[in-house]
Amino acid sequence: MKKYIFILMISALFFLLINLSSNHSAPSIQMIVNDSSLNNIKIVKNIERELSNVKGISFYEVSLQSNALLVNYNHEKVDDKHIMGILKKWGCEINSISFNPIFN
């Protein structure tokens, strides 16, 4: 009888772990913004400081050479309007923007 209870407990734990891992909230959208003001190091530092405080953004990177910003974020926690608001606050005109879904 103890053997069956042990097997049942191990099975329940296994299914619980599978369920928890499937609920992992990964980034779901990649946003790429091109703007000529992203070559200004002061503007970039201010944008980076603000993006680092936004819950739901898992990764961001600015390329001064290509004047581009890449942001990976969870669309259930933050939306693109919030991110674009940060950019506009620091004087970005947002010349072009593209969105790509991230599949796990």
C-alpha atoms as one frame of an Amber mdcrd trajectory, in Angstrom:
protein
   0.000   0.000   0.000   2.832   2.417   0.852   4.331   1.693  -2.560   1.143
   2.860  -4.318   0.925   6.025  -2.226   4.570   6.799  -3.033   3.960   6.295
  -6.779   0.832   8.441  -6.608   2.707  11.241  -4.829   5.594  11.130  -7.327
   3.121  11.239 -10.225   1.272  14.202  -8.724   4.553  16.045  -8.192   5.593
  15.311 -11.783   2.327  16.712 -13.185   2.591  19.755 -10.915   6.090  20.513
 -12.218   4.916  20.165 -15.826   2.024  22.525 -15.148   4.249  25.122 -13.472
   6.769  25.050 -16.300   4.062  25.487 -18.936   2.799  28.613 -17.132   6.198
  30.293 -17.381   5.642  33.808 -18.641   8.175  34.376 -21.397   8.534  37.434
 -23.581   5.975  37.342 -26.329   6.728  40.365 -28.528   9.900  41.777 -29.994
   9.679  45.450 -30.913  12.273  47.103 -33.142  12.310  50.898 -33.373  14.449
  52.989 -35.722  14.971  56.671 -34.992  17.790  59.080 -35.764  17.850  60.410
 -32.189  19.001  56.978 -30.963  22.557  57.976 -31.857  22.634  60.463 -28.961
  24.266  58.769 -25.957  22.462  61.006 -23.413  19.049  60.179 -24.866  19.921
  56.480 -25.039  21.049  56.386 -21.379  17.788  58.039 -20.265  15.711  55.580
 -22.306  17.694  52.615 -20.972  17.236  53.818 -17.392  13.475  54.021 -17.819
  13.150  50.715 -19.679  15.068  48.937 -16.914  12.299  49.903 -14.464   9.379
  48.641 -16.566   7.983  45.309 -15.381   7.361  43.005 -18.313  10.422  44.024
 -20.343  12.839  41.117 -20.353  15.511  42.496 -22.689  16.417  45.694 -24.491
  19.376  46.833 -26.520  20.215  50.047 -28.344  22.541  50.222 -31.323  24.084
  53.663 -31.695  25.457  52.711 -35.132  22.149  51.695 -36.645  19.964  54.059
 -34.566  17.828  51.119 -33.496  16.222  49.909 -30.278  15.229  46.284 -29.739
  12.846  45.459 -26.869  11.545  42.010 -25.874   8.497  42.264 -23.658   5.538
  40.333 -22.317   2.446  41.879 -23.897   0.331  40.768 -20.926   2.357  42.951
 -18.538   3.228  45.997 -20.652   1.986  47.315 -23.969   3.773  49.004 -26.834
   2.115  52.364 -26.113   3.914  52.541 -22.760   7.270  51.808 -24.410   6.629
  54.315 -27.190   5.631  56.895 -24.549   9.079  56.532 -22.982  10.717  57.053
 -26.357   8.622  60.124 -27.151   9.342  61.552 -23.701  13.035  61.657 -24.635
  12.470  63.184 -28.069  12.295  60.159 -30.357  10.188  60.635 -33.479   9.954
  56.865 -34.161  10.748  56.767 -37.887   9.872  53.091 -38.209   8.656  50.376
 -35.912   8.155  46.647 -36.349   6.776  43.902 -34.148   7.674  40.226 -34.206
   6.053  37.497 -32.114   8.434  35.391 -30.025   7.612  31.700 -30.015   8.968
  29.393 -27.342
